[in-house]
Amino acid sequence: MKSQRGFFGAIIFLSVLPLAALGQMIFGIEAELIIHFVCAAGFALVSLAVFDFKIPALINWAGCLTAGALAVIFLLQGVSQLVQNDSLGYFVFQILGQRLEAVLVKLILLWFAALLIFDSRGKTRILGFVVMTVVLCTEIYSYYLAYTGSSSDTEAGILKLLYLLPFVWLIFESRKSGN
């Protein structure tokens, strides 16, 4: 296996919605709280997994820092919901969670693009190309909606699920043999 951390980080990400639904149904825990903590764990593993792939070091370090920053933001958002502190909530949701989080998500998508270009081969490269094309089209559509005065949240919130596709691909990419 090329990357156990990448494999398990991707599994964690893909389990986020079922875990949130189960946590809410069985234990009465807010789904959003579970989502924040699960995403924090997933990004933490991905931040370490970037070094398991043959991508230029500078890009891997950028991917590591980006995923690590996202892990911290999601962790702080979960903590904010637990402690219900208005100041912390404002900071992590309005300041970190608006623009910075959006920029970091775009940067981690660039790391996935680098994985496609530099280290993916064979059938997983084809899957990666399809996945990244879908995500790119989703980004373009999001920009179009913003240009027309709307947003993807109000018009097509379900499209956010497409941002989980790179993690599906990461499972396959991580499972390949190291060389």
C-alpha positions in Angstrom: 0.0 0.0 0.0 1.4 3.4 -1.0 -0.2 5.4 1.8 -2.0 4.0 4.8 -2.5 7.5 6.1 -4.1 8.6 2.8 -6.3 5.5 2.7 -7.6 5.9 6.3 -7.9 9.7 5.9 -10.1 9.2 2.8 -12.1 6.5 4.6 -12.7 9.0 7.5 -13.9 11.7 5.0 -16.2 9.4 3.3 -17.7 8.2 6.6 -18.6 11.8 7.6 -22.2 11.8 6.5 -23.1 8.3 7.8 -21.4 9.1 11.1 -23.2 12.4 11.4 -26.6 10.8 10.6 -26.0 7.9 13.0 -24.7 10.2 15.8 -27.7 12.4 15.4 -30.3 9.5 15.3 -28.8 7.3 18.0 -27.1 9.8 20.4 -28.9 13.0 19.6 -25.6 14.8 18.8 -25.8 17.6 16.3 -24.7 16.4 12.9 -22.7 19.6 12.3 -20.6 18.9 15.4 -19.7 15.4 14.2 -18.9 16.7 10.8 -16.4 19.2 12.1 -14.6 16.6 14.3 -14.6 13.9 11.6 -13.3 16.4 8.9 -10.6 17.5 11.4 -9.4 13.9 11.8 -9.5 13.3 8.0 -7.6 16.5 7.2 -5.0 15.6 9.9 -4.3 12.2 8.3 -4.2 13.7 4.8 -1.7 16.3 6.0 0.7 13.5 6.9 -0.2 11.4 3.9 1.0 13.9 1.3 4.6 12.8 1.9 3.7 9.3 0.8 3.3 10.4 -2.8 6.0 11.3 -5.4 5.2 14.9 -5.8 7.7 17.7 -5.7 8.6 18.5 -2.1 7.5 22.1 -2.2 4.0 21.1 -3.4 3.9 18.3 -0.7 4.8 20.8 2.0 2.1 23.2 0.8 -0.4 20.3 0.8 0.7 19.4 4.3 0.3 22.9 5.6 -3.0 23.4 3.8 -4.5 20.1 5.1 -3.1 20.8 8.6 -4.7 24.3 8.6 -8.0 22.8 7.6 -7.7 20.2 10.3 -7.2 23.0 12.9 -10.0 25.1 11.6 -12.5 22.2 11.7 -11.3 21.2 15.1 -11.8 24.7 16.4 -15.2 24.9 14.8 -16.2 21.6 16.6 -14.7 22.9 19.9 -16.6 26.1 19.5 -19.9 24.2 19.2 -19.1 22.2 22.2 -18.2 25.1 24.5 -20.7 27.5 22.9 -18.4 30.5 23.3 -19.7 33.4 21.1 -16.3 35.0 20.6 -14.7 31.7 19.6 -17.7 30.9 17.4 -17.5 34.2 15.6 -13.7 33.8 15.1 -13.8 30.2 13.7 -16.9 30.5 11.7 -17.0 34.1 10.4 -13.2 34.8 10.1 -11.6 31.5 9.6 -14.6 29.6 8.2 -15.5 32.0 5.4 -12.7 33.1 3.2 -9.7 31.3 4.6 -11.4 27.9 4.7 -12.6 28.5 1.1 -9.1 29.4 -0.1 -7.6 26.4 1.8 -10.1 24.0 0.1 -9.0 25.3 -3.3 -5.4 24.8 -2.3 -6.0 21.2 -1.3 -7.7 20.6 -4.6 -4.5 21.9 -6.3 -2.6 19.3 -4.3 -4.9 16.7 -5.7 -4.3 18.0 -9.2 -0.5 17.7 -8.5 -1.1 14.1 -7.4 -2.9 13.5 -10.7 -0.1 15.1 -12.7 3.0 13.8 -10.9 2.2 10.4 -9.3 -1.0 8.8 -10.6 -0.7 6.1 -13.2 -2.9 3.6 -15.1 -6.6 3.2 -14.2 -6.4 5.4 -11.1 -5.1 8.2 -13.2 -8.2 8.0 -15.4 -10.4 8.0 -12.3 -8.4 11.0 -11.0 -8.9 12.8 -14.3 -12.6 12.2 -14.2 -12.9 13.2 -10.5 -10.8 16.4 -10.9 -12.8 17.3 -14.0 -16.1 17.0 -12.1 -14.7 19.1 -9.2 -13.4 21.7 -11.7 -16.8 21.9 -13.4 -18.4 22.3 -9.9 -16.0 25.2 -9.1 -16.8 26.9 -12.4 -20.5 26.5 -11.8 -20.0 28.0 -8.3 -18.2 31.0 -9.8 -21.0 31.4 -12.4 -23.6 31.4 -9.7 -21.7 34.0 -7.7 -21.3 36.1 -10.9 -25.1 36.0 -11.4 -25.7 37.1 -7.8 -26.6 33.7 -6.4 -24.6 31.0 -4.6 -24.1 27.3 -4.8 -25.4 27.1 -1.3 -28.8 28.4 -2.2 -29.1 27.1 -5.8 -27.4 23.7 -5.6 -26.1 22.9 -2.1 -26.1 19.2 -2.9 -23.2 19.8 -5.3 -20.9 20.2 -2.2 -21.0 16.4 -2.0 -18.9 16.3 -5.2 -16.0 17.7 -3.2 -15.8 14.2 -1.5 -14.9 12.6 -4.9 -11.2 13.3 -4.6 -11.2 11.3 -1.4 -12.8 8.4 -3.2 -10.0 8.6 -5.7 -7.4 8.9 -2.9 -8.6 5.5 -1.6 -7.6 3.9 -4.9 -4.4 5.9 -5.2 -3.4 5.1 -1.7 -4.0 1.4 -2.1 -1.6 1.0 -5.1 1.8 -0.5 -4.3 4.5 1.9 -3.3 6.5 1.5 -6.5 
